[in-house]
Amino acid sequence: SFCLRSWRRLHNMAVGVIVSTGGGKEHPGKMTLFVFLTCLVASSGGLIFGYDIGISGGVTSMDSFLSRFFPSVYKQQMADSSTNQYCKFDSQLLTLFTSSLYWAALLSSFLASTVTRMFGRKWSMFAGGITFLLGSAINGAAMNAVPLYLSEMAPADLRGTLNIGFQLMITVGIFVANLINYGTASIKGGWGWRVSLGLAAVPALVITIGSLVLPDTPNSLIERGHDEEAKAMLRKIRGTEDIRAEYDDLVAASDAAKSVRHPWSNILQRKYRPQLTMAILIPCFQQLTGINVIMFYAPVLFKTIGFGSEASLASAVITGIVIVFGTFVSIATVDKLGRRKLFLQGGAQMLVSQLVVGTLIALKFGISGVATDVTKNYASIIVLFICFYVAAFAWSWGPLGWLVPSEIFPLEIRSAGQSITVSVNMFFTFLIAQVFLTALCHLKFGLFYFFAGWVAIMTAFIAFFLPETKSVPIEEITLVWKKHWFWSKFISDEDVHVGNSESVDDRIEDA
């Protein structure tokens, strides 16, 4: 019923409306039920990612799991409150349990560019689901393909809304994982963690079956020489016969792409410097917000600041709810307010929240990490500001960290660019997950100040160097970089390929 209500709302907004390209011409198109349901199914690839994030932190806080696999950590965390709370979970082996999943994703993402380029977005997602069902961690092929698929299928004016469906599914996966952990933790016999881990097959099954009914994108069909199928698909997803202008732009982009035989080396060219910079820094910054400190280890963190085992899992459920609702805020506003405003507002709110949380923990635990009078009300205030932080991430760096990289690359380097984005994301996810508990032990409350400092840096970076990309067709995105005060110096007129006869100066002025 949610899907139908959402579609009706979007349909009422978009039926009969000409989609503004932001590039000086208009591509006819509207939201159709086919596009909405297609993007909804494709977004389910995020369930795998989200479930894995949520489930890992939950099972590592279960006494039955710790006593079986990490007995030394179990003894530490069972110690009385006079011990150093910052270091109760400090174990490289324990963090390796979580972070190794993302190391596997990092390695597989290097192959994803070739896979998505040769076989298309659809079959890459299918292979990803099968791989996960066979026991692999989050695989690079699916993580690369899903954001690209959504950006290529969506009308320009609704690309942000539909693409953020991927992040929404990640948050739903996290929330469901937290609920399952909360329920399985109370199973008698201490085998609840087995249920939590085993149920990971469910989201993998969803994307595997769903990908079988998904069509491929017009971009991918043209790229692989299926021109007539591409025209038919473009008519279907735009809900109109008037697709010539957009089709010509897709063909022009594809022709440019076919002339590039080595996208991995070509992406290093000067004209792609803006996109390469964003492909590296945005996923890097996304992880340096510190979000995975919260989402991986929320139950562990809440235990550290005074919550009991069940209470810590319940608090993780609360943050899961917050991140889901925060993502809906992004869905509702990203194509109205734009990417930059959400980035900047979310960054400011995260910065304040992290400074407050760090200060509250410092006041109670100090340098020693020992506190005997942490009341439930005090701990609840900490949880409240953590929720403020999570909410801000959920409508800014969370969804936009995937959306913006997926929409800024020209077709000739799009798969390679997305592979770089995912690889950087997975590397920093692995790195931060691996060092967090040790960093908490040594930096103590200062760890929150550390991440706050990075949030200040990344917010300033967005303010100065990221142009607005809302409503601009991805085939014309080069015009945005050409107009930017800093990035324009890297792009010559000859580097702008568009499917019409207007001069580059006219197109830039219109954009």
Backbone torsions as a table, in degrees:
resi	resn	phi	psi	omega
1	SER	NA	-35.7	176.6
2	PHE	-59.5	-45.0	-179.0
3	CYS	-58.7	-44.9	-177.1
4	LEU	-68.5	-39.5	178.6
5	ARG	-63.9	-43.0	-179.7
6	SER	-64.1	-41.9	-179.6
7	TRP	-64.4	-42.8	-180.0
8	ARG	-60.0	-41.4	-179.8
9	ARG	-62.7	-47.6	179.9
10	LEU	-67.0	-38.6	-179.6
11	HIS	-63.1	-44.1	180.0
12	ASN	-63.2	-32.5	179.6
13	MET	-72.9	-33.3	-164.3
14	ALA	-110.1	-17.9	-175.8
15	VAL	-59.2	128.7	176.7
16	GLY	78.4	1.9	-177.3
17	VAL	-93.9	138.9	174.8
18	ILE	-82.9	128.3	-178.4
19	VAL	-76.8	118.6	178.1
20	SER	-74.7	129.8	-177.9
21	THR	-88.5	-14.9	-175.0
22	GLY	69.0	7.8	-176.6
23	GLY	-122.5	17.0	174.4
24	GLY	98.0	-2.9	175.9
25	LYS	-146.7	171.9	-174.2
26	GLU	-120.6	137.7	173.5
27	HIS	-108.1	116.0	179.0
28	PRO	-60.9	139.5	178.8
29	GLY	177.5	157.4	178.6
30	LYS	-150.6	161.8	175.7
31	MET	-72.2	125.2	177.3
32	THR	-114.5	158.3	177.6
33	LEU	-60.4	-36.9	-179.8
34	PHE	-60.8	-46.3	179.7
35	VAL	-64.0	-44.3	-177.7
36	PHE	-61.1	-49.2	-178.3
37	LEU	-68.0	-36.4	177.4
38	THR	-61.6	-47.1	179.3
39	CYS	-66.8	-33.1	178.2
40	LEU	-63.7	-44.9	179.2
41	VAL	-65.5	-44.4	179.9
42	ALA	-62.2	-37.0	-179.1
43	SER	-63.5	-21.8	-178.0
44	SER	-62.6	-12.4	172.6
45	GLY	-58.9	-27.0	178.5
46	GLY	-69.8	-20.5	178.5
47	LEU	-59.3	-38.9	-179.1
48	ILE	-61.4	-48.9	-178.6
49	PHE	-61.8	-49.2	-177.2
50	GLY	-64.5	-42.4	-179.9
51	TYR	-61.3	-40.9	-178.8
52	ASP	-65.1	-42.0	177.7
53	ILE	-61.0	-48.5	-175.5
54	GLY	-69.1	-36.9	-172.9
55	ILE	-74.4	-32.7	-174.6
56	SER	-63.3	-50.0	-179.8
57	GLY	-64.6	-32.2	-178.8
58	GLY	-68.3	-48.2	-176.8
59	VAL	-69.3	-28.6	179.4
60	THR	-74.4	-7.9	175.0
61	SER	-100.3	-4.8	179.8
62	MET	-79.9	128.2	-179.1
63	ASP	-58.4	-39.2	-177.9
64	SER	-65.2	-36.5	178.6
65	PHE	-70.6	-46.0	-178.8
66	LEU	-64.4	-43.1	-177.6
67	SER	-65.2	-27.8	-178.4
68	ARG	-84.3	-42.1	-172.6
69	PHE	-108.5	-26.2	-178.5
70	PHE	-133.6	67.0	-174.7
71	PRO	-61.4	-34.1	-180.0
72	SER	-66.0	-39.3	177.1
73	VAL	-67.7	-38.7	178.9
74	TYR	-59.6	-42.5	179.6
75	LYS	-66.2	-38.4	178.6
76	GLN	-63.5	-47.7	-174.4
77	GLN	-76.4	-13.8	175.2
78	MET	-88.1	-5.6	-179.6
79	ALA	-65.8	163.1	-175.6
80	ASP	-74.1	173.0	-171.8
81	SER	-71.8	-5.1	179.7
82	SER	-79.7	-5.9	179.6
83	THR	-88.2	166.0	-178.2
84	ASN	-67.6	111.7	-177.5
85	GLN	-67.3	-29.3	-178.2
86	TYR	-64.3	-28.6	-169.9
87	CYS	-109.5	10.0	-174.4
88	LYS	-65.6	-25.5	-177.5
89	PHE	-114.8	16.7	-176.4
90	ASP	-71.2	104.1	179.6
91	SER	-154.9	119.5	178.0
92	GLN	-65.0	-33.1	179.2
93	LEU	-67.2	-39.6	178.9
94	LEU	-65.2	-44.6	179.5
95	THR	-68.5	-30.3	178.2
96	LEU	-63.7	-31.2	177.4
97	PHE	-57.3	-42.3	179.3
98	THR	-81.4	-49.1	-171.0
99	SER	-71.8	-23.7	-179.5
100	SER	-63.4	-27.4	178.3
101	LEU	-60.7	-36.1	-176.1
102	TYR	-86.3	-20.9	170.9
103	TRP	-66.3	-40.3	176.0
104	ALA	-62.1	-40.2	178.5
105	ALA	-65.9	-38.4	178.9
106	LEU	-60.5	-46.2	-178.9
107	LEU	-64.5	-42.5	-177.4
108	SER	-71.4	-25.5	-177.7
109	SER	-67.3	-23.3	178.0
110	PHE	-66.3	-26.3	179.0
111	LEU	-88.1	-11.9	-170.5
112	ALA	-67.2	-33.8	-179.6
113	SER	-58.9	-46.8	179.6
114	THR	-65.1	-41.3	-178.6
115	VAL	-62.6	-49.8	-177.1
116	THR	-69.4	-30.5	-179.9
117	ARG	-72.9	-38.5	-176.2
118	MET	-82.5	-40.5	-171.3
119	PHE	-110.9	-5.8	178.8
120	GLY	89.8	169.0	-176.6
121	ARG	-70.1	-39.9	-174.8
122	LYS	-59.5	-52.9	-174.7
123	TRP	-74.9	-20.7	173.1
124	SER	-66.8	-41.9	178.2
125	MET	-65.9	-38.9	178.4
126	PHE	-62.8	-46.2	178.9
127	ALA	-62.1	-36.0	177.8
128	GLY	-62.0	-44.2	178.6
129	GLY	-63.3	-43.0	178.8
130	ILE	-62.0	-44.1	-179.8
131	THR	-59.4	-44.1	180.0
132	PHE	-65.1	-39.8	178.4
133	LEU	-61.7	-31.1	180.0
134	LEU	-80.8	-3.7	172.4
135	GLY	115.6	3.2	179.9
136	SER	-78.4	166.7	173.7
137	ALA	-80.0	-169.4	178.3
138	ILE	-55.6	124.0	-174.6
139	ASN	-99.5	151.5	-173.9
140	GLY	-66.8	-32.4	-175.7
141	ALA	-61.6	-49.0	-179.1
142	ALA	-66.7	-41.0	-178.9
143	MET	-65.3	-31.5	176.1
144	ASN	-74.1	-42.8	-169.2
145	ALA	-74.3	-38.7	-171.5
146	VAL	-61.8	-53.1	179.7
147	PRO	-61.2	-38.5	177.2
148	LEU	-62.4	-44.7	-179.7
149	TYR	-57.4	-47.6	-177.2
150	LEU	-65.7	-42.2	-179.4
151	SER	-65.8	-34.6	-178.1
152	GLU	-79.8	-27.6	-179.1
153	MET	-82.4	-29.7	-170.6
154	ALA	-80.1	144.9	168.6
155	PRO	-60.5	150.0	-173.4
156	ALA	-56.4	-42.1	-175.9
157	ASP	-73.0	-12.7	179.8
158	LEU	-122.4	14.4	-177.6
159	ARG	-62.7	-41.5	179.7
160	GLY	-63.9	-46.0	-179.2
161	THR	-58.5	-48.5	-176.6
162	LEU	-74.1	-36.3	179.9
163	ASN	-66.2	-35.1	-179.3
164	ILE	-68.6	-11.7	171.5
165	GLY	-55.1	-31.2	177.1
166	PHE	-63.3	-47.9	178.4
167	GLN	-65.5	-35.8	177.7
168	LEU	-60.0	-43.2	179.0
169	MET	-65.9	-33.8	174.5
170	ILE	-61.0	-45.9	-178.5
171	THR	-67.8	-36.1	176.1
172	VAL	-63.7	-40.8	177.5
173	GLY	-60.4	-42.6	177.6
174	ILE	-62.5	-46.3	-178.6
175	PHE	-62.7	-45.9	178.9
176	VAL	-61.8	-41.9	179.0
177	ALA	-60.9	-42.2	179.0
178	ASN	-64.3	-40.3	177.2
179	LEU	-63.3	-43.8	-179.8
180	ILE	-63.9	-43.2	177.5
181	ASN	-60.4	-41.5	180.0
182	TYR	-62.6	-39.2	-179.8
183	GLY	-75.8	-41.6	-175.5
184	THR	-76.4	-20.6	-179.7
185	ALA	-62.6	-25.5	-177.6
186	SER	-94.6	3.0	178.4
187	ILE	-66.9	128.9	-179.1
188	LYS	-70.9	145.7	-179.9
189	GLY	100.0	-10.2	174.2
190	GLY	72.3	25.3	179.8
191	TRP	-111.8	16.1	-179.6
192	GLY	-61.5	-34.0	180.0
193	TRP	-62.1	-28.1	177.9
194	ARG	-64.8	-40.3	178.5
195	VAL	-64.5	-45.3	-178.7
196	SER	-57.8	-47.4	-178.3
197	LEU	-71.5	-39.8	-177.5
198	GLY	-65.9	-31.5	-178.5
199	LEU	-71.2	-3.8	175.4
200	ALA	-61.1	-21.0	179.3
201	ALA	-66.8	-23.3	-176.0
202	VAL	-66.3	-54.7	178.3
203	PRO	-61.8	-32.2	177.1
204	ALA	-64.2	-37.7	179.0
205	LEU	-66.9	-36.4	-179.8
206	VAL	-61.3	-50.5	-177.9
207	ILE	-71.3	-31.5	179.6
208	THR	-65.0	-49.1	179.4
209	ILE	-69.9	-41.8	-178.3
210	GLY	-61.7	-38.2	-178.2
211	SER	-65.5	-22.5	179.0
212	LEU	-67.3	-27.6	-178.6
213	VAL	-99.7	-2.3	-179.2
214	LEU	-79.7	139.9	171.3
215	PRO	-81.5	163.6	173.9
216	ASP	-88.2	161.5	-175.8
217	THR	-77.5	153.2	175.5
218	PRO	-56.9	-38.7	178.9
219	ASN	-58.2	-47.0	-177.5
220	SER	-69.0	-37.7	178.9
221	LEU	-64.5	-44.1	177.5
222	ILE	-64.1	-42.3	-179.1
223	GLU	-58.4	-31.6	-177.5
224	ARG	-103.1	13.4	171.1
225	GLY	87.6	13.2	179.9
226	HIS	-100.7	70.8	-171.3
227	ASP	-65.7	-45.9	-177.9
228	GLU	-65.6	-39.9	176.6
229	GLU	-63.3	-36.2	179.0
230	ALA	-64.4	-43.3	178.2
231	LYS	-61.7	-44.6	-179.6
232	ALA	-63.0	-41.4	-179.9
233	MET	-68.1	-38.3	179.6
234	LEU	-64.3	-41.1	176.1
235	ARG	-61.3	-39.5	-176.0
236	LYS	-69.7	-44.1	-175.3
237	ILE	-80.0	-21.7	177.2
238	ARG	-93.6	-14.8	177.8
239	GLY	69.7	30.3	-178.4
240	THR	-154.9	156.5	175.5
241	GLU	-85.5	-16.1	-175.0
242	ASP	-86.3	77.7	-176.5
243	ILE	-118.2	7.5	-172.9
244	ARG	-60.5	-46.4	-176.5
245	ALA	-62.4	-46.1	-179.5
246	GLU	-67.4	-39.5	179.3
247	TYR	-62.3	-41.3	178.4
248	ASP	-61.5	-39.4	177.5
249	ASP	-64.5	-40.1	178.7
250	LEU	-64.5	-41.2	179.3
251	VAL	-65.7	-42.0	178.4
252	ALA	-60.8	-42.0	177.9
253	ALA	-65.7	-38.7	-179.6
254	SER	-67.9	-40.0	178.1
255	ASP	-61.2	-40.5	177.0
256	ALA	-65.3	-37.3	-179.5
257	ALA	-66.7	-39.4	-177.7
258	LYS	-67.3	-23.3	178.8
259	SER	-77.1	-9.4	-179.8
260	VAL	-101.8	107.5	-177.1
261	ARG	-88.8	-22.7	-176.2
262	HIS	-128.6	77.5	-175.6
263	PRO	-60.0	-28.6	-178.8
264	TRP	-68.3	-35.1	177.0
265	SER	-84.4	-33.7	-178.9
266	ASN	-67.8	-29.0	-178.2
267	ILE	-66.9	-15.4	178.0
268	LEU	-83.8	-6.6	179.8
269	GLN	-64.2	154.2	-176.3
270	ARG	-56.6	-38.6	-175.5
271	LYS	-67.6	-17.7	178.8
272	TYR	-102.1	11.0	-177.0
273	ARG	-59.2	-40.5	178.3
274	PRO	-60.7	-46.9	-178.4
275	GLN	-66.1	-41.3	-180.0
276	LEU	-64.1	-39.8	177.8
277	THR	-60.6	-45.7	179.8
278	MET	-67.8	-37.0	-179.6
279	ALA	-62.9	-27.7	179.6
280	ILE	-91.5	-48.4	-170.9
281	LEU	-78.1	-37.2	-177.8
282	ILE	-63.2	-49.7	177.2
283	PRO	-66.9	-31.7	175.4
284	CYS	-62.6	-50.5	179.3
285	PHE	-63.0	-36.4	-179.0
286	GLN	-56.9	-41.1	179.7
287	GLN	-78.4	-29.4	179.3
288	LEU	-77.8	-1.7	167.9
289	THR	-64.9	-22.3	-177.9
290	GLY	91.2	8.5	-174.5
291	ILE	-61.5	-38.2	-176.7
292	ASN	-73.7	-19.1	169.4
293	VAL	-59.6	-41.9	-179.8
294	ILE	-74.9	-49.5	-171.9
295	MET	-74.6	-37.4	176.5
296	PHE	-66.6	-47.9	-165.3
297	TYR	-116.9	23.0	-179.2
298	ALA	-52.5	-50.3	178.6
299	PRO	-61.5	-40.6	178.5
300	VAL	-64.4	-44.1	-179.1
301	LEU	-63.6	-44.1	-180.0
302	PHE	-67.1	-32.5	173.9
303	LYS	-63.0	-40.5	-178.1
304	THR	-63.3	-35.5	-177.0
305	ILE	-94.9	17.9	167.5
306	GLY	115.7	-1.7	178.2
307	PHE	-85.4	149.0	174.0
308	GLY	-76.4	-179.7	-174.7
309	SER	-60.6	-52.1	-179.0
310	GLU	-67.3	-38.8	-179.0
311	ALA	-65.1	-36.1	179.9
312	SER	-66.5	-39.5	177.1
313	LEU	-67.2	-38.1	177.9
314	ALA	-64.0	-39.4	178.1
315	SER	-65.0	-35.3	176.5
316	ALA	-65.5	-35.4	175.6
317	VAL	-63.0	-40.5	179.4
318	ILE	-61.3	-46.6	178.5
319	THR	-65.0	-31.4	175.9
320	GLY	-63.4	-41.1	177.4
321	ILE	-63.8	-43.6	-178.6
322	VAL	-60.8	-43.0	-176.5
323	ILE	-69.1	-31.6	176.2
324	VAL	-66.4	-48.6	-179.0
325	PHE	-67.5	-34.4	176.6
326	GLY	-62.6	-36.4	178.4
327	THR	-66.6	-35.8	175.8
328	PHE	-62.6	-34.9	175.8
329	VAL	-60.3	-43.5	179.0
330	SER	-63.8	-43.8	178.9
331	ILE	-57.1	-40.3	-175.7
332	ALA	-76.4	-21.0	-170.7
333	THR	-119.0	-16.5	-169.3
334	VAL	-63.6	-34.4	-179.9
335	ASP	-91.2	-1.1	175.0
336	LYS	-102.7	-52.8	-178.5
337	LEU	-82.1	-28.5	-177.1
338	GLY	96.6	171.4	-176.5
339	ARG	-74.6	-43.3	-173.7
340	ARG	-61.6	-44.9	-177.6
341	LYS	-62.6	-40.2	178.0
342	LEU	-67.0	-41.7	176.4
343	PHE	-57.0	-48.8	-173.6
344	LEU	-70.8	-44.5	179.0
345	GLN	-65.7	-44.8	180.0
346	GLY	-62.4	-40.0	179.0
347	GLY	-62.5	-43.1	179.1
348	ALA	-62.8	-42.5	-179.4
349	GLN	-68.1	-38.9	177.7
350	MET	-65.0	-40.7	-179.4
351	LEU	-59.6	-49.7	-179.8
352	VAL	-62.9	-43.4	-177.6
353	SER	-62.8	-43.0	-179.1
354	GLN	-67.2	-38.3	177.4
355	LEU	-63.5	-40.2	180.0
356	VAL	-67.8	-45.3	-179.7
357	VAL	-62.0	-45.2	178.4
358	GLY	-59.8	-41.2	-179.8
359	THR	-67.8	-42.8	179.5
360	LEU	-62.7	-40.5	178.1
361	ILE	-69.0	-38.1	179.4
362	ALA	-62.3	-40.2	-177.6
363	LEU	-65.4	-30.2	-177.5
364	LYS	-95.8	-38.8	-173.5
365	PHE	-104.8	-19.1	177.0
366	GLY	55.4	-148.4	179.2
367	ILE	-84.2	-32.2	-174.7
368	SER	-73.1	-26.3	-177.1
369	GLY	79.3	14.6	-178.4
370	VAL	-111.9	128.0	177.4
371	ALA	-145.6	133.9	-177.7
372	THR	-113.7	-5.3	-173.8
373	ASP	-128.2	38.2	177.0
374	VAL	-80.0	105.8	-179.4
375	THR	-79.4	162.5	178.3
376	LYS	-63.5	-35.9	179.8
377	ASN	-65.1	-40.6	179.7
378	TYR	-65.4	-46.0	178.5
379	ALA	-63.3	-34.8	179.6
380	SER	-66.5	-34.3	177.2
381	ILE	-65.2	-39.5	176.7
382	ILE	-61.5	-44.6	178.4
383	VAL	-61.0	-38.5	-179.5
384	LEU	-60.2	-46.1	-179.3
385	PHE	-73.1	-29.4	172.5
386	ILE	-63.2	-39.1	177.6
387	CYS	-65.3	-38.4	175.4
388	PHE	-59.8	-41.7	179.4
389	TYR	-65.1	-47.4	-178.8
390	VAL	-62.1	-41.6	179.3
391	ALA	-60.7	-44.5	180.0
392	ALA	-63.0	-42.7	177.0
393	PHE	-61.7	-39.2	-174.6
394	ALA	-65.9	-26.7	177.9
395	TRP	-108.0	7.8	178.0
396	SER	-131.0	-93.1	-172.8
397	TRP	-65.2	-25.4	178.3
398	GLY	-62.8	-67.3	-179.0
399	PRO	-72.6	-37.6	-175.6
400	LEU	-71.9	-24.4	176.3
401	GLY	-64.5	-23.1	174.3
402	TRP	-98.7	-37.4	-176.0
403	LEU	-65.3	-53.5	-172.8
404	VAL	-61.5	-47.6	177.7
405	PRO	-61.3	-30.0	-177.1
406	SER	-75.9	-13.0	-174.9
407	GLU	-115.8	3.3	-172.6
408	ILE	-104.3	-7.5	-174.8
409	PHE	-96.3	136.5	168.1
410	PRO	-66.3	157.6	-171.2
411	LEU	-57.6	-35.1	-173.6
412	GLU	-64.5	-21.8	179.1
413	ILE	-125.3	13.4	-170.9
414	ARG	-64.4	-46.2	-178.8
415	SER	-66.2	-41.6	178.5
416	ALA	-64.8	-41.8	179.4
417	GLY	-62.8	-42.9	179.0
418	GLN	-67.3	-34.7	176.8
419	SER	-62.8	-40.1	177.1
420	ILE	-63.7	-43.9	179.2
421	THR	-57.4	-49.4	-178.5
422	VAL	-66.5	-40.9	-179.4
423	SER	-61.3	-46.0	179.1
424	VAL	-63.7	-42.9	179.0
425	ASN	-58.9	-48.2	-178.5
426	MET	-67.2	-36.0	179.3
427	PHE	-63.5	-46.8	-178.6
428	PHE	-73.6	-29.8	172.8
429	THR	-62.1	-47.0	177.2
430	PHE	-59.4	-48.1	-175.4
431	LEU	-61.7	-48.7	-176.7
432	ILE	-69.5	-39.0	177.4
433	ALA	-62.8	-36.3	-176.7
434	GLN	-72.7	-36.3	-173.1
435	VAL	-99.4	-7.1	-170.7
436	PHE	-58.6	-53.0	-174.7
437	LEU	-64.4	-35.9	175.3
438	THR	-68.9	-40.7	178.3
439	ALA	-64.0	-39.8	177.6
440	LEU	-61.7	-38.7	-180.0
441	CYS	-65.1	-37.3	-174.8
442	HIS	-95.2	-41.6	-179.7
443	LEU	-85.2	-21.0	178.4
444	LYS	58.5	-135.2	-178.6
445	PHE	-63.8	-19.7	179.9
446	GLY	-63.6	-17.3	178.2
447	LEU	-60.9	-36.1	179.5
448	PHE	-70.4	-34.5	175.3
449	TYR	-68.0	-34.8	178.0
450	PHE	-59.5	-49.3	179.9
451	PHE	-69.3	-33.6	177.1
452	ALA	-61.4	-38.4	177.4
453	GLY	-61.9	-41.4	177.8
454	TRP	-66.8	-37.1	178.3
455	VAL	-62.1	-39.1	177.7
456	ALA	-63.2	-41.4	-179.6
457	ILE	-65.5	-46.5	-176.2
458	MET	-69.1	-32.5	178.0
459	THR	-67.0	-40.1	176.0
460	ALA	-65.4	-38.3	178.2
461	PHE	-60.4	-45.3	178.7
462	ILE	-61.3	-43.4	-177.1
463	ALA	-60.4	-36.1	-174.8
464	PHE	-96.4	-30.0	-166.2
465	PHE	-122.0	-9.0	179.4
466	LEU	-102.3	115.7	175.7
467	PRO	-76.8	161.6	177.3
468	GLU	-76.7	133.7	-176.9
469	THR	-118.8	5.5	-177.6
470	LYS	-65.1	141.9	174.2
471	SER	69.2	4.1	178.8
472	VAL	-95.3	123.1	177.1
473	PRO	-57.5	142.0	-175.4
474	ILE	-66.0	-20.1	176.7
475	GLU	-74.2	-15.7	-178.1
476	GLU	-114.1	13.3	-172.4
477	ILE	-66.1	-22.3	178.9
478	THR	-59.0	-31.2	179.3
479	LEU	-60.7	-33.8	180.0
480	VAL	-65.7	-42.6	179.5
481	TRP	-69.4	-36.3	-179.8
482	LYS	-64.2	-28.4	-178.4
483	LYS	-85.5	-19.6	-172.4
484	HIS	-67.9	143.3	-175.5
485	TRP	-60.9	-32.1	-177.5
486	PHE	-100.4	-46.5	-172.5
487	TRP	-75.2	-18.0	-177.3
488	SER	-60.6	-26.0	-178.2
489	LYS	-69.2	-16.3	-178.8
490	PHE	-92.2	-10.1	-172.0
491	ILE	-121.8	122.8	177.8
492	SER	-91.3	168.2	178.5
493	ASP	-60.0	-34.7	-178.7
494	GLU	-68.7	-16.8	-178.7
495	ASP	-84.5	-7.4	-178.2
496	VAL	-94.8	112.1	-179.1
497	HIS	-112.9	112.3	177.8
498	VAL	-131.4	155.0	-172.8
499	GLY	-90.8	45.6	172.9
500	ASN	-151.9	-178.2	-171.9
501	SER	-98.7	2.6	179.7
502	GLU	-66.2	151.0	176.6
503	SER	-70.6	155.1	179.3
504	VAL	-60.6	-40.5	180.0
505	ASP	-60.1	-41.5	179.5
506	ASP	-64.0	-42.7	-178.2
507	ARG	-64.8	-40.2	179.8
508	ILE	-66.2	-41.4	178.8
509	GLU	-62.4	-43.3	178.4
510	ASP	-64.8	-38.8	-179.0
511	ALA	-65.4	NA	NA
